[in-house]
């Protein structure tokens, strides 16, 4: 993590209908896993982010994501870094 900067997850647009861009800021560029789940804990999507990137574009149509509220978690070595 960069000194003096808190980690942050940004999802644009919010709410999203077709695509969502997920950006992780304030965290060192190391391997991370991003997980999208429903409020009930059902996992909808999981992906490993490349070491060189902190951004991901989600195609919600391919994920068959129904209308609702979803949680995004970022983990590293089985530890939750960010949740939002």
N, C-alpha and C positions, 0 to 999 in steps of 0.2 A: 504494500500500500504506500502511496506517496505520503510523505510527512505533512501533517497539517490538513490533509484532505480526507474527509470521510467517504467511504464507498457509497455508491448510489446506483440504483437500477432505474433506467428510464425506458418507458414503453410508449411509443408514438405510432399511430394516434391512440388516444384513449378517450372513449371506447373505440375499439377496432372492429372492423367487419370482415375484411378480406385478408389484409396483411397487417403485421405488427413488426416494427423494428425495435429490437431490444438492445440497449447500450449499457455497458457496465463501466462506470467511471470511478476514478480514485482508487483503483486496484492495480497492482503490478500485472504485467502481461505474462502470466503463467497459465498452464493448463487448468481449465475449469470445466465443470459440468453444469449445464443449465437444465432445470427441470420445471415444466409447466404442469400444474395440477388444479383440480377443482377445489372448492372450499371444503369438500368432503374427503379430500386426500387422494382421489382417483387420479393417477398419473396419465396425462394426455400426451406429453412429449418429453423427450430427454435427448440431449446431444452433448458431445464433448466439443468444447471450443478450442480452436487452434491456439498455440502459444502466442502467435503474433496478432491475435485479434481479441477485441472485447465487444464485438458487435455481431448481431444475428438477425436475419429477416425471417419471420415465421409466416408461412402461407396457411392461414386458418381454414381455408377451404379443403386443403389436402388433409389437414389434421381432423376434419369433421368436427370442429369445435362448435358446439351449440351456443346459443345466446346465454350468457351468464358471467359470473365473476371468477377469475382464475388467479392463482398465486404463481409467482415466478421465484424460484430459488436458485442460488448459485452456490455450488459446493466445490471444495478442493480437498482432496485426501479425506473424504467422508466427513468433513466438517462443513457446516453451513456458514457461508461467508455473508451472504445477503439474502434477504427475503422481502418480497414486496408484491 
